[in-house]
Amino acid sequence: MNLLPLSPVSEAQTRGLALLVVLAARDVYNGKLNGDPSCSWFTKDSPVDVMTHFERNLPLDETCWRLLGNCCDVAVELQDLSTDHIQTYRFGAAPKCITWLRVSKTSAPQPLFYVPDD
């Protein structure tokens, strides 16, 4: 993953989070194989596909967003401002939610923690 030079997040921390997401993928995949309807959204052929996705440094897709929320016990809401019409995507149903903003197709989404009223 491309980190900004001044990012407080280290490469090891990024890899650790990717590992947690892959482990969550394994659990969801096993749940899907066992017929758990709450895991039907997992569309990859195996958890290895998720690991390969991170190794190739691809942008997060819907499955990765859902897994990220799953392993962190939060829902993820993505506000896509990069198109003419604002689109909102919500991944997960956890009561806690982290909102991310995508302002351009070429830049990674950024977490939204506070928006001033003015």
C-alpha positions as CSV (number, residue, x, y, z in Angstrom):
1,M,0.0,0.0,0.0
2,N,1.3,3.5,-0.8
3,L,1.8,5.5,2.3
4,L,2.4,9.1,2.5
5,P,6.0,9.9,3.6
6,L,4.7,11.6,6.8
7,S,2.2,8.9,7.6
8,P,2.1,7.8,11.2
9,V,1.2,4.3,10.0
10,S,4.2,2.1,9.4
11,E,4.5,-0.5,6.6
12,A,4.4,-3.3,9.3
13,Q,1.1,-1.9,10.7
14,T,-0.4,-1.8,7.2
15,R,0.7,-5.4,6.5
16,G,-0.7,-6.4,9.9
17,L,-4.1,-5.0,9.1
18,A,-4.0,-6.8,5.7
19,L,-3.3,-10.0,7.5
20,L,-6.3,-9.4,9.8
21,V,-8.4,-8.8,6.8
22,V,-7.2,-12.1,5.1
23,L,-8.0,-14.0,8.4
24,A,-11.4,-12.4,8.4
25,A,-11.8,-13.6,4.8
26,R,-11.0,-17.1,5.8
27,D,-13.7,-17.0,8.5
28,V,-16.3,-15.5,6.2
29,Y,-15.4,-18.0,3.4
30,N,-15.8,-20.9,5.8
31,G,-19.1,-19.5,7.0
32,K,-20.3,-19.3,3.4
33,L,-19.2,-22.9,2.7
34,N,-21.2,-23.9,5.8
35,G,-24.3,-22.2,4.5
36,D,-24.4,-19.1,6.7
37,P,-26.6,-16.6,4.8
38,S,-24.8,-13.6,6.4
39,C,-21.7,-14.6,4.4
40,S,-23.3,-14.7,1.0
41,W,-21.7,-11.4,0.0
42,F,-18.3,-13.0,-0.1
43,T,-17.8,-13.4,-3.9
44,K,-14.1,-14.4,-4.1
45,D,-13.2,-18.0,-4.9
46,S,-11.1,-18.3,-1.8
47,P,-9.4,-16.2,0.9
48,V,-6.2,-16.4,-1.2
49,D,-7.8,-14.0,-3.7
50,V,-8.0,-11.4,-0.9
51,M,-4.3,-11.9,-0.1
52,T,-3.4,-11.6,-3.8
53,H,-5.5,-8.4,-4.0
54,F,-3.4,-6.8,-1.2
55,E,-0.1,-8.1,-2.6
56,R,-0.9,-6.5,-6.0
57,N,-1.7,-3.2,-4.1
58,L,-5.0,-2.9,-5.9
59,P,-7.7,-0.4,-4.7
60,L,-10.1,-1.8,-2.2
61,D,-13.2,-3.4,-3.7
62,E,-16.5,-4.1,-2.0
63,T,-15.3,-7.4,-0.5
64,C,-12.2,-5.8,1.0
65,W,-14.3,-2.9,2.5
66,R,-16.7,-5.5,4.0
67,L,-13.8,-7.5,5.4
68,L,-12.1,-4.4,6.9
69,G,-15.3,-3.6,8.7
70,N,-15.8,-7.2,9.8
71,C,-12.3,-7.5,11.3
72,C,-12.6,-4.1,13.1
73,D,-16.2,-4.7,14.2
74,V,-17.5,-1.6,12.5
75,A,-19.6,-0.8,9.5
76,V,-17.9,1.1,6.7
77,E,-19.7,3.9,4.8
78,L,-18.1,5.2,1.7
79,Q,-19.2,8.6,0.4
80,D,-18.2,8.8,-3.3
81,L,-17.9,12.5,-4.3
82,S,-15.9,11.7,-7.4
83,T,-18.9,11.5,-9.7
84,D,-21.6,14.0,-10.7
85,H,-24.1,12.4,-8.2
86,I,-22.9,11.7,-4.7
87,Q,-23.2,8.0,-4.0
88,T,-23.2,6.3,-0.6
89,Y,-22.2,2.7,-0.1
90,R,-22.6,1.0,3.3
91,F,-20.8,-2.2,4.0
92,G,-21.9,-4.0,7.2
93,A,-24.5,-3.5,9.8
94,A,-22.5,-2.9,12.9
95,P,-23.8,0.0,15.1
96,K,-20.4,1.7,15.0
97,C,-19.6,3.2,11.6
98,I,-16.5,4.7,10.0
99,T,-17.2,7.0,7.1
100,W,-14.7,7.4,4.3
101,L,-14.7,10.1,1.5
102,R,-13.6,9.5,-2.0
103,V,-13.1,12.8,-3.7
104,S,-11.3,11.5,-6.9
105,K,-11.0,8.3,-8.8
106,T,-7.2,8.5,-8.7
107,S,-6.8,9.1,-4.9
108,A,-7.4,6.7,-2.1
109,P,-10.5,7.3,0.1
110,Q,-9.8,9.2,3.3
111,P,-11.4,8.6,6.7
112,L,-13.8,11.3,7.8
113,F,-13.6,12.1,11.5
114,Y,-15.0,15.6,11.7
115,V,-16.7,18.1,9.4
116,P,-17.1,21.6,10.8
117,D,-20.6,23.1,10.6
118,D,-19.4,26.2,8.8
